[in-house]
Structure formats: C-alpha cells, structure tokens
Amino acid sequence: MKNVQKLGLFLFIASFLPWLAILFIVPFLPLSLAEKTTIDIVLAVGAEICFWISVVLLGKEVVTKYRRYLNPRYLWKKIRNFNRR
C-alpha cells in the first residue's frame, strides 16, 4: 500500500474517534455546558475534516466500501449469520 493510501486509511479511521469522544467522554467531563459545546463543535469539525481528506486520498469507492463494513446494520447481519452456524 502506498504511503498516501496508508495516511488516507488512518485519517478515515481517526475520523470516527472524535464522534466516540463526543458520545462517551465529553458529557461526563466536569465542565460548563458552554465549554462542552465548544469541545463538541471542535471535535465534530475535526472529524469531518479528517473524513473528507481521507475521501480525497483514498477515493470515493474505497471509502464507500469501508463505510459499508462499519454500518451497524451490516455488522448486526454478520453477527446474526455467525450465530446461526
């Protein structure tokens, strides 16, 4: 894999981490509502920037493929099919 593609894949994966922080970390920080809101906005904008840079580096087809694998419906279907075996 080329270095550019590795960087694109890293940014694609890294773009999900701020959303996890917004959901599971920021609400429990001992900060004011205004500070939490500011942190949420910065994290969301950073996540989107990482995602769109990864789209440019990897190409739309690759990102669409990976997003399909990370789709909760697809994951749930895979888990259900695995349990039926």
TORVO-137765 format. One record per residue (C-alpha): x, y, z. Coordinates in Angstrom, 1 decimal, padded with zeros to 4 digits. Example, Ala and Ser with C-alpha at 12.3 -4.5 7.8 and 13.67 -1.06 7.14 Angstrom:
2
> px,py,pz
> 012.3,-004.5,007.8
> 013.7,-001.1,007.1
END
This chain:
85
> px,py,pz
> 000.0,000.0,000.0
> 001.3,003.4,-000.8
> 002.0,005.9,001.9
> -000.7,008.2,000.7
> -003.2,005.4,001.0
> -002.0,004.5,004.5
> -002.4,008.1,005.5
> -005.9,008.1,004.0
> -006.9,005.0,005.8
> -005.5,006.3,009.1
> -007.5,009.6,008.7
> -010.6,007.6,007.8
> -010.4,005.5,011.0
> -009.3,008.6,013.0
> -012.4,010.4,011.8
> -014.6,008.1,013.9
> -012.7,008.7,017.2
> -014.0,012.2,017.9
> -017.6,011.1,017.5
> -016.9,008.4,020.1
> -015.4,011.1,022.4
> -018.5,013.3,021.8
> -020.8,010.5,022.9
> -018.9,008.8,025.7
> -016.3,011.2,027.2
> -017.3,014.9,026.8
> -020.7,014.6,028.6
> -019.0,013.3,031.7
> -016.3,016.0,031.9
> -016.6,018.4,034.8
> -017.0,021.5,032.5
> -019.7,024.0,031.9
> -022.3,023.5,029.2
> -020.6,026.2,027.1
> -017.2,024.5,027.3
> -018.7,021.1,026.5
> -020.4,022.6,023.5
> -017.2,024.2,022.3
> -015.3,020.9,022.6
> -018.1,019.1,020.8
> -018.0,021.5,017.9
> -014.3,021.4,017.6
> -014.3,017.6,017.6
> -017.1,017.3,015.1
> -015.4,019.7,012.7
> -012.1,017.9,013.1
> -013.8,014.5,012.4
> -015.4,015.9,009.3
> -012.1,017.4,008.1
> -010.3,014.0,008.6
> -013.1,012.2,006.8
> -013.1,014.4,003.7
> -009.3,014.4,003.5
> -009.4,010.6,003.6
> -012.0,010.6,000.8
> -009.7,012.7,-001.4
> -006.7,010.4,-000.6
> -008.5,007.1,-000.9
> -011.1,007.8,-003.5
> -014.9,007.5,-003.2
> -015.1,003.8,-004.0
> -012.7,002.8,-001.1
> -014.5,004.9,001.4
> -017.9,003.7,000.4
> -016.7,000.1,000.8
> -015.3,000.7,004.3
> -018.4,002.7,005.4
> -020.5,-000.3,004.4
> -018.4,-002.6,006.7
> -018.8,-000.1,009.6
> -022.6,000.2,009.0
> -024.4,-001.1,012.2
> -027.0,-003.0,010.0
> -024.2,-004.8,008.2
> -022.4,-005.6,011.4
> -025.6,-006.9,013.0
> -026.4,-009.0,010.0
> -022.9,-010.5,010.1
> -023.2,-011.3,013.8
> -026.6,-012.9,013.3
> -025.3,-015.1,010.4
> -022.3,-016.0,012.5
> -024.5,-017.2,015.4
> -026.6,-019.4,013.1
> -023.6,-021.5,012.1
END
